[in-house]
Amino acid sequence: MLPKRSFKKITSLSNYYLVRHTKTSDYLDTETGHLKSEEVPSGHMQDLSTNLLGTFKIKDLQIEFKKECEDFSYFIDYWVENTDVKMPVFEKDFSYKTDRSYFFLKISDLDGHVVPYKKSNDNFQAFCKVLHTPTNSNFWHCSVRWFDENGIDISKQSGQFKNRLFSQTRSTISEFIKQDIPEHKEISKELYM
């Protein structure tokens, strides 16, 4: 669903599930049980792109915007509240990628989850936040992000520690993956209209 001027960002997500597309159904390492790095590279862990399951259906994961389309940047940009968006055109702007697989994450398992990490010689904690971050092409887009003890987004910081941290967060997220479609509900319209 495309964002509409009458919509607003959702702030209360804890009772819902996220769905994330994968390239194949073979996205877990059989030895470790963790997400394969080629499925979700460390760089993607800084802002893991997911969708709020409910009104967003599993079949919607097949939509793929074409990088060569004239408005690609526009469609993947974050939506600005109180604005209308342009309608994408099938085959011109997007197509369907039918060979994708997926996994699910319960938001309450992730939101607020703590992962310890080392920066230089000091020990810190990273806190997970699930944020509703609609794009111009997808109102149901959500981001899984990590913040330090001061509430600063770790992706905005510099340092080699981030590679180690985001590799660790990939392992952490792997622990919460659900492969079977969970029992879920659509979000109440009152929360976004």
Buried (B, 14 or more C-beta within 10 A) or exposed (E): EBBBEEBEBBEEBEEBBBBBBBEEEEBBBEEEEBBBEEBBEBEBBBBBBBBBBBBBEBEBBBBEBBEEBEBBEBBBEEBEEEEEBEEBEEEEBBBEEEEBBBBBBBBBBBBEBEBEBEBEEEEBEBBBBBBBBBBBBBBBBBBBBBBBEEEEBBBEEEEEBBEBBBBBBBBBBBEBBBEEEEEBEEBEEEBBE
